[in-house]
């Protein structure tokens, strides 16, 4: 006897309610541009991810996911995710697994 059966025995008049999932799912139309700049930020090499079409909160969530999964430092400003170092291949692989299209620019 699982938990649902036990609850039905305790509350026989209770009706289960269907929970509807939200239909509004964000979908990226254009590919994310992943490029490398060598001396862009105080002479330090960085990887820039541009072209994100979602909200600022979604951009921060994506940035945090990339930084934690790859153990990298970085930030997000003006719709651009800035990752320290040249990690285009790793980032593009992770973005593909998350369902984003990507485009490599430069080098």
N, C-alpha and C positions, 0 to 999 in steps of 0.2 A: 504494500500500500504506500503510494507516494504522497507527497505533501498536498497535491491537488485533491486527491481522494479524501484525505483527512479533513481538509477545509470544507469539502462538499458535505461530509457527514456532520460537521459542526454547524454549518450554515446552509441548510438545504434550499432555502428560498432565494439565495443569492444567485444572480445571473452573471455569467462571465461576459465582459465587454470586449469588443474587438478594438484593438489599438491600431489606428491608421498611421502609416509612415508618411512623412511629408513628401509631397511629389516634387516640389521645387528643388531640383538638384543642380548645382553649379557645374557647367561644362565649359572647359577652356576651348575656344575656337581656334585661335592662332597658336603656333608652337612657341614654347618658351625659348628665348635666345640665351645660350650659355656661352659667355666669352671670357677671355683671359686678358687682363691688363697688367703689365709688368711694373710700371712706375706710376700708377694712378693715385694711390693713397700713401703719401709720404714715402715714396720709394719702395713700398712693400708690394709684392705680387698678390693679386686678388682675382677671384672668379666672380663674375657678375651674372646674375640671372635676371633677365628683363622680359617684359611682355606679359606679366601676370594680369589677368583681367578681373579678378575677384575683388572683394573688399579688403580694407586694411587689416581687419581681424584675421581673414583667411590667409593673407600674405604672411602675417606674423606666425600663424600656426604652421604654414608650410616651411617657413624659415626655421622654426624651432625643431620641426621634425627632421629636416636635413642636418641641422647642426648636431642634434643628439644622436641620430643614427650613424653619422660618420665621424663623430667626436671631433668636430671642427669648431673654430670660433668664427664669428661674423655678426652681421646686423642687417637691418632692412631700412631703407630710406627711399622716399618718393617712388614707391612701386618697384624698387630694385632690391634684390637680395644680394648682399655682399658677403662672400665667404673668403676667409684668409687662405692664401696659397692657390696653387694650380691643381684643382681637383675636378676638372671638367668631366673626365670619363666616369669617375665614381658617382658624381652628382647626376649625370645624364642617365646612368643605369638605374639609380634609385628613382628618379623622376619617371622613367619608363615603367618601372614596376608599380608606381602609384597611379599610372594611367594618363600621364601628361605626354604630349608630343614635345620633342625638343629639337633644337637646331644648333649645331656647333658653328661658332664664328671665330675666325682667326686661328692660324697655325694648325 
